[in-house]
Amino acid sequence: MSFDFVRHRFKFYALSLALIVPGVLSLLLPGGIRPGIDFSSGTIMTVRFEGPVEQTVLREALDDLGHSEAIVQRSDNNSYVIRLRAFEQALTETIETGGRSERQVIVAGLTERFGPVEVLSLDSVSPIVATETVWYSMLAVAAASVGILLYLWWAFRRVPHPVRFGACAVAALVHEALLLLGVFSILGRLFGIEVDSLFISATLTVIGFAVHDTITVFDRIRENFIRHAGEPIEDIINHSLAQTLVRSLSTGMCVILTLVALYLFGGVTIRNFILALLIGIVAGTYGSIFNASMLLYSWEHGELGNFFRRFTGRRGIPARAT
């Protein structure tokens, strides 16, 4: 006899709420998330050295110059793109700076350590551009959600209430996105971890992975709806989850182990990106099994309708016994 997932659905809901509520509260409080240079004003500087310079050594040098937030990316053999916080027009005149601009101080410090430095470009990222980046990222997530809803509505058109499959998949998707945002909000408060454009890439990747896993489970539910027409929905869902559980967990674990290796040995530049993927993949694997299908059952069983009626003051319809 297979495990009765449906019977324990409220435990799964409680665990999801316990994980997501602290993060949501952190997001709602002032300073909810720490934006990186991509989402705030900053400076992008491209430099070229005469000789080879290691990326990690260059990052350490910038840290010594007071720019621990610097993001260093290799552009060419001896060229690097450096992202920094917005430069001040001039530093307070001291013995060390001599009233030089912040750009001059950085170039002088790098020249002293690595030899002649050529500044190929120096651009500023205004708050307006950063706001547009956030806005377009939100539109991308919204468009993906609508596309998923419409696709699943069409793909599951041969089973009763096909729109519910799409809506439950989107609800699980929102759960994973909120959990990821909430965890990074808490990490930002505790450890100063910032959110940058790579975080948006990680979020979209997580959404794609989670939806793929959810569709795998829902497709098996759809097949069993047709093969075992007339059976109780809880039996169909339990049987479908038992058939797909090993596959979902195996796929998730393979990805997680790969990401752990990348997090440990992939370098500092992509560490936050890999961390976001790790959190999202774990949440997505859990959500596709224990959230999306359970929400589908609760909707089919009338539990969601009764839940929302309580807020409108209307009398609910007793849910059928499991």
C-alpha angles and dihedrals in degrees: 000000000000124000115277101237094169094057090059096044095116090056089054090049091049092051091049091050092047090055098042104039098068090051094047090050089050090051092051095049119085112281090023097166133016110234117214127220091280090061099038137038114295148139130261115200127182115202135179127206126204093228134033116286125189115237094228092049091051090051090051091050091053089049089054088052091057100265106111089152092064117131112206122197126177112239103173138347094295100006128097137185109221123195115201139165116274113294120239114232091242138351124239107275110259137152090264099048101029089209092298123152119260090251090056092049092053094046091047092049093049092045091052091053104035107019129248114005125198117203105216096181141354119196134170124221108217123211088247092061090045091051090051090052091054092046094051090046090055090048090052092054092045092049091049091051093050091047092051092049093050094044094050091045088057097038093052096041092122094064126070115276098002093180089068091065091055094044093050091049090052091047090054089047091054089049092055093046093049092047091051093047092046094051091050090048090055092044089051091055094045104035106014094248110168132210116235138165091284088062089060089051090050092049093052090047091051090049091053093048094046093048091049090053092046092050089052090056094042092048091056089048089051092051092049091048087060097039096044101034112174096027118121113273092235090059091049093050094045091049092047093050091049089054095049102033097089092047093049094047093045092051092046094048093050090053093043094051090050091050092048090055091049091048092053099041106016098089136252097280095069098029097103090045091053091045090054090050091049094052092044096048092050091048092045094051091049094044097051091054106033104024113032097045092041090052089051090055093046090051094047090046095051096247096119091049091052091048093055093043090062090065093049094047093240120137112259128228113242111252119239116257117256 
